Amino acid sequence: MSAKNHTQVLINGQIFVIGGYESEEYIQKVAHYINSKLTEFQKLDSYRRQSNDKKSILAQLNIADDYFKAKKQVEVLEESIAERDKEIFDLKHNLIDMQRKLDELKKK
């Protein structure tokens, strides 16, 4: 296991020290994502009128929504890959059978 990193990030105008085993680049990327989401929300009048607690909850819900959508997309892609792998296996098996039959016909 790699050493624990401590990285300063700026999120919503505040500096946080984040500790973790991920690279500083990764932690900064996560902070950038959060900042971009907050910037996106702050453009909405309905968001700006909410209390800080509600703003936090709305941001958390939206980020969780992004996570679950991405997770579902990964599942769909994994299923598609599995189906293609099975199709390739079946095609290879059919090719081998056809080659065997061709060889048998050539022998006759």
N, C-alpha and C positions, 0 to 999 in steps of 0.2 A: 504494500500500500504506500502511496506517495505521501509526502509530508503535507500537513494541513497548511493551507494558504490563508492569509488575511489580506483582504483587498478593500480599499476604500472605493465606494461608489456614491454617485450623486443621484438621488431619486426624489423627484418632485421638490427640488430645491434644498434637500437635506442630505447631509453626508452620513453615510452608514459604513461601518466596518463589517464586512461579511467574512465569516470564517468557513472554510470548506476545503474539500480535497480536489475540487475542480481547478482548472487553470484560471489565472487572473483574466485572461481574454474571455473565457466562457462566462465568468461572473459579470464582467462588464457588458457582455452581450445580453445577459438576462436583465441587467439593470436598464440597458437601452430599450429593451422590449417593454418593460414596465413603464418607462418614461414615455415611450411612443403611445402606449395605450392611454395613459393619463392625459397626454396632450390631445389625443383624439376625443376623449370625454369632455375636456375643458372647453372644447369648441361648441358644446351643446348647452343652450340656455337652461334646459331642464336639469342638467347635471350640476351646473354652477349654483343653482338655487337650493340644492340639497345641503343638509348638514354634513359635516366631515365624516361622521359615522356612516351615514347613508352613502356618501361618495366612496368610502372605503369598501363597503359591502358591494356596491355596484361594480367597482373595479374588480374585486375578487370574483364575483359571479361571472363577469365577462371573461376574465382570464381562465377560470375553470371551464367555461363554455368552449373557449379556444382549445384547451387541453383535451376535452372529451371529443371534440370534433376531429382533432388531429389523431387521437388514439383510434377512433372509429375508422378514419381513413387508412391508418396503418393496418388495421384488421382486414379491411376490404382488399388492400394491396397484397397482404400475406395470403389471403384466400385465393386471389387471382394467380399469384405465383405458384401456390400449391396445385391449382387446377392445371396450369400450364406445364408444371413438372410432371403431373400424371399423364397429360396428353403427350408430352415428349416421350415418356416411358412407354406408353402404349404404341406410339408410332415406331419407336425403335424395335419394340417387340414384333410388331407387324412386319417391319422391314426384314428382320431376321427370319421370320416365318416365310415371307415371300422369297427371300434369297435361298432358303433351304428348298422350297418347292421348285424354284428355277433350277437349282443344281440337280434335283431329282429328275426333272424333265430333260435336262441336257444329257443325263446318263442313259436315258431310254433311246 
